Amino acid sequence: MTLTTRPHRAALPTALLLLALAGCSAENADTSDSVGGGTPDPAQTAEDPGGPGPDDDAGGEDGGEGGSGTAPGGGLPEVIAALAGVDIADWAEHLAGVHGVTWTESGVELGTDEGDGRLRWQTDTREGEGGLLLSAEAVTDAEGRATRINCTAAEVPDFPAGQWEFLADCVTAAGVEGVERRAAEVWITDAFAALGSTAETTRDSTVIGGAEITASRSSDTASVVITAP
């Protein structure tokens, strides 16, 4: 009897142990699903992958109310500094009286592609001494303040007569604040002499008072442009 009883007693704990282990596994599986640690439902994942979607309000500095994303200054007209002290009407009258240029446009509004709210002043080309062709142009803002002045002498001969005088007068007659007449005349004369006459365009520029003056020359055409520094 002793031999048959011992194997039977040893088998009982083993069966109980297997049942206990099976119960723990089932409990762990239920717990894992309850805390989201199991495999997600594919249908649910496709429906809502998580995180803010295109229709969600992300908030923060770049989102939510006021977060339009528009680039700074987008759609605003360009702001160009005006030349202080210039009276375009007086300047135009001076060039017409002294150099004989005829103004064909006086305060005509520019097209949209050239700048809203700006006005153009433009002369016909006039033949001057020695065959020089003289012309002048200016641009103002909507309030009439000059933002750019340009004078040109074309058909410049090898030994120009009247070229420097016209271009220097274009600068000094504008009356830009701080532009001393003698300093402007000397710089313009020296600059064009140094630029010479070549097929390629050459330039030099300087700042005198409240004006940045750029001299350029290409073959037989010379010009000066005045803008604010």
C-alpha positions in Angstrom: 0.0 0.0 0.0 2.9 2.3 0.7 4.2 2.1 -2.9 0.9 3.0 -4.5 0.1 5.9 -2.2 3.3 7.9 -2.7 3.0 8.5 -6.6 -0.6 9.6 -6.2 0.3 12.2 -3.5 3.2 13.6 -5.7 0.9 14.1 -8.7 -1.7 16.3 -7.0 0.6 19.4 -6.4 1.8 19.3 -10.0 -1.7 19.6 -11.4 -2.6 22.4 -9.0 0.6 24.3 -10.0 -0.3 24.1 -13.7 -3.8 25.4 -12.9 -2.4 28.3 -11.0 0.0 29.3 -13.8 -2.8 29.2 -16.3 -4.9 31.5 -14.1 -2.0 34.0 -13.8 -1.5 34.2 -17.5 -5.2 34.9 -18.2 -5.1 37.7 -15.5 -2.0 39.3 -17.0 -3.6 39.3 -20.5 -6.7 41.1 -19.2 -4.6 43.6 -17.3 -2.4 44.3 -20.3 -5.4 45.0 -22.5 -6.9 47.3 -19.9 -3.9 49.6 -19.7 -3.3 49.8 -23.5 -0.2 47.7 -23.5 -1.7 45.1 -25.9 -1.7 45.1 -29.7 -4.0 48.0 -30.9 -7.0 47.4 -33.0 -6.0 48.2 -36.6 -9.5 49.6 -37.4 -9.2 52.0 -34.4 -5.7 53.1 -35.3 -6.6 53.9 -38.9 -9.6 55.9 -37.7 -7.7 58.0 -35.2 -3.9 57.6 -35.3 -3.5 60.0 -32.4 -2.0 63.6 -32.2 -3.6 66.8 -33.6 -5.1 66.4 -37.0 -5.6 69.0 -39.8 -8.8 70.2 -38.2 -7.5 70.3 -34.6 -6.6 73.6 -33.0 -2.9 73.1 -32.2 -2.6 76.3 -30.1 0.8 77.7 -29.1 2.7 80.6 -30.6 2.1 79.6 -34.2 -1.3 78.0 -33.9 -4.7 78.8 -32.6 -6.1 82.3 -32.6 -3.9 84.8 -34.4 -1.6 82.1 -35.8 -2.3 82.9 -39.5 1.3 82.1 -40.6 1.4 85.1 -42.9 4.9 86.3 -43.6 5.8 89.6 -41.9 5.1 92.5 -44.2 3.3 90.3 -46.8 1.3 92.3 -49.2 2.5 95.6 -47.9 4.0 98.2 -50.3 7.7 98.7 -50.3 8.9 101.6 -48.2 11.7 103.7 -49.8 13.5 106.5 -47.9 12.9 110.0 -49.2 15.6 112.5 -50.1 15.4 115.3 -47.4 15.2 118.9 -48.6 14.3 118.2 -52.2 11.6 120.2 -54.0 11.0 118.3 -57.2 9.0 121.1 -58.8 11.9 123.6 -58.3 14.4 121.0 -59.5 12.4 120.4 -62.7 12.0 124.1 -63.3 15.7 124.6 -63.0 16.7 121.9 -65.4 14.2 123.1 -67.9 15.3 126.8 -67.7 19.1 126.1 -67.6 19.5 123.0 -69.8 16.4 123.2 -72.0 14.9 119.9 -71.1 11.1 119.6 -71.6 9.1 117.7 -69.0 6.6 115.3 -70.6 5.4 113.7 -67.3 5.0 115.7 -64.1 3.7 113.7 -61.2 2.2 110.9 -63.2 1.2 107.9 -61.2 3.3 104.8 -61.9 1.8 101.5 -62.9 1.1 98.8 -60.3 4.1 96.7 -61.3 6.4 99.7 -60.8 5.2 100.7 -57.4 1.8 101.8 -56.0 1.5 105.3 -54.8 4.6 106.7 -56.6 4.8 109.4 -59.1 7.1 109.9 -62.1 8.7 113.0 -63.5 10.2 112.5 -67.0 11.7 114.7 -69.7 12.0 114.3 -73.4 15.5 113.7 -74.7 17.0 117.0 -75.7 20.0 117.5 -77.9 22.5 119.7 -76.2 25.9 121.3 -77.0 28.2 119.0 -79.1 25.4 116.6 -79.9 24.8 115.5 -76.3 21.4 114.0 -75.6 20.2 115.0 -72.2 17.3 113.6 -70.2 16.2 113.6 -66.6 13.8 111.5 -64.5 12.6 111.5 -60.9 10.3 109.3 -58.7 8.4 110.6 -55.7 6.2 108.9 -53.2 2.5 109.7 -53.0 3.2 112.8 -50.8 5.6 114.2 -53.4 8.8 113.5 -51.6 11.6 112.6 -54.0 12.9 109.0 -53.6 15.1 108.7 -56.7 16.6 111.2 -59.2 18.3 110.2 -62.4 20.0 112.2 -65.1 21.6 110.9 -68.3 23.8 112.3 -71.1 24.0 110.1 -74.2 26.1 110.4 -77.4 29.0 111.6 -75.3 31.9 112.5 -77.6 35.6 111.7 -76.8 36.0 115.2 -75.4 32.5 115.9 -74.0 31.3 119.5 -73.8 28.6 120.2 -71.3 28.3 116.6 -70.0 29.8 117.1 -66.5 27.9 120.4 -66.1 24.5 118.9 -66.8 25.1 115.8 -64.6 26.6 117.9 -61.7 23.7 120.4 -62.0 21.2 117.5 -61.8 22.7 116.6 -58.4 23.2 120.0 -56.9 20.0 121.6 -58.1 18.0 119.0 -56.3 18.9 120.7 -53.0 19.4 117.5 -51.0 20.2 118.3 -47.4 24.0 118.3 -46.7 25.1 118.2 -50.3 27.7 120.9 -50.7 27.7 122.1 -54.3 31.5 122.2 -54.8 32.1 118.8 -53.3 29.5 117.2 -55.6 30.9 118.9 -58.7 34.4 117.8 -57.9 33.4 114.2 -57.2 31.3 113.9 -60.3 34.0 115.3 -62.6 36.7 113.1 -61.1 34.5 110.0 -61.1 33.6 110.1 -64.8 37.2 110.9 -65.7 38.3 107.7 -63.9 35.5 105.6 -65.3 36.6 106.3 -68.9 34.8 105.1 -72.0 34.5 101.3 -72.4 31.8 99.0 -73.8 31.2 97.6 -70.4 29.3 99.5 -67.8 31.5 100.9 -65.0 30.2 102.5 -61.8 31.4 104.5 -58.8 29.4 105.8 -55.8 29.8 108.0 -52.8 27.7 109.6 -50.0 27.6 113.3 -49.6 25.3 114.7 -47.0 21.9 113.1 -47.3 22.5 111.7 -50.8 24.1 108.6 -52.2 25.4 109.4 -55.7 26.1 106.7 -58.2 27.9 107.6 -61.4 27.9 105.1 -64.3 29.2 105.0 -67.8 28.9 102.7 -70.7 30.4 103.6 -74.1 29.0 107.0 -74.9 26.3 107.2 -72.2 26.9 108.6 -68.7 24.4 109.0 -65.9 24.0 109.9 -62.2 21.5 108.4 -59.8 20.6 110.0 -56.5 19.0 108.1 -53.7 18.9 108.3 -49.9 21.9 106.5 -48.2 
